[in-house]
Amino acid sequence: MAGNNFGKLFRVTTFGESHGYALGGIIDGCPSGLKLNFEEINNELNRRKPGQSSIVTQRKESDEVIFLSGIFNGLTTGTPIGFIIKNKDHNSKDYFNIKDIYRPSHSDFTYYKKYGIRDYRGGGRSSARETVSRVVAGAIAKQLLKIYNIFIKAYVSSIGNLNLSENYNKLDLSKIENTPIRCPDIKLSEKMIYYINNIRKKGDTIGGIITCNIKNVPIGIGEPVFDKLHAELGKAMLSINAVKGFEYGSGFVGTKIKGSNNNDIFTNNETTKTNFSGGIQGGLSNGMDIYFNVGFKPVATIMNKQKSIDINFLKKKILVKGRHDPCVLPRAVPIVEAMSALVLYDNLLNKRVYKI
């Protein structure tokens, strides 16, 4: 299996399966001398881990990261940082009844067709549990970005038809962590939580949108042809489990208005009056806030009986057991931030000066 690496100069490789001994990763390209804040890394893992509330899976994992290399006396040494997170609360027997049956809209079918074998225990490598390694790497990238005063904030802006109408710059983003849904609007959060709990009781799932804002990105980050900054961010977001869409700046709304209304007019200090460009022009950051939306589908694994087929193409009824998220969005917020941090720091290292 290829495609387990992400980044060019700040490069991350992840490994492990949902029900294996451990998941982990190797970070290559981290500079030496960074004093790591391990509390911040643990906090990012706690935001992603299962069992946080009634609206996420009740699998109980401490998600404690164990660093194996690349750190000495709390400082990065410049050598590869190896780490693992042990699996402790996996219950593989919950999946024995579907070992030969494909879950509708899940990767079970495509994995088996490609490799001729699949780890049915929790989805194996295709499980969203793989993202725990991304969060560790992203937490370190976040600490490196702090040196440049670059900060990333993501939040849930939509669940089903419940939408947050205000723009990110009109919200108090300090309230994101005040509710388990991670929406900065407290009243809307309560409606979202109530809605998800009702969906969960019916054995179903629901999707939504996460909005991300990145502040203080210097001008000129990214490459203007194939490696456009928004293309790199788009790839990063679309690599996250259950993501079905990505838009930045005015996005699809911008297709419905005239250029005269969509253009960002410059002020005297190299900023613009509006920011329909989403902080990126010609694939390069322009110094304004970067903001984008990430659309997540309803989780494919539902707790109701469904029609399917088995590996012999025989029609079957499937009823999934175990513990699953009725909505992935609350736990996906730190994943969106982590992948954003990996893209930003990698491109920051890749920044080139093309003029004398």
C-alpha angles and dihedrals in degrees: 000000000000128000100065093122128084130189136021111238097008096044129183128194119188130195141176141068135256094254099027126107093272147338122229151147150215121231113203123187100032107146121240124254101041110141102220121222100215091185090062091049091051090048091055090050091049090054090055102037123107125252097044096128145341092278096064136054114295094222105131115223126158089205092206111175119224114201115213104180148354096058128091124176090347094305128109111245098203092250123111113295110223122191143164137199113204122225110231109160104044117135106197096178089072087073102046092096093059100041091111098030128082119231109227113257091003128119091248091099099044094044092052093046093050101042104022089231135061137191100232093184102109091328094297111224092358091063119112085236086085088074091072087081091051090054092054091051092043091051089057091046089052090056090051091049090053088068087065093042091247115149132186127203126178129179142171109267100169140026114182105310094341104105135183103226100190122094116246093251091060094053132088098238091185086079095062094100094043093090132038091241092060096227115140092218104083097197093049089045091060091052091048093050092048090049094049092048090054090049090050093051089055091053092246137116138225136203136207147158134290118202120206130197125192118193134199099015107163121238117271103031111147135032122273103228126036096350098054111163093240090048090054091048090047092052091047093052095043089053090065116098115264095011112140104167147026130190131167133195113353088346117174092349086063090063090066099054135067124264090243088062096040099049118101110229116216123239125207095272100056093264125112131237091230132023107214087138089069092230094300129095124175089355092301129104112253099199096261124110114289113223134170144160127237119200119212123196123222109278109269094222107081129173096234128094113265138180116252144139134250130228089276091055092249116146112252141173113235128202114178121215131195135056120314140165115260085199125013098197101094091054093040094062094082090043091056089049092047094051090046090053092050091052095045097048093044090052091044089058089047094054111129131194109223100181133069 
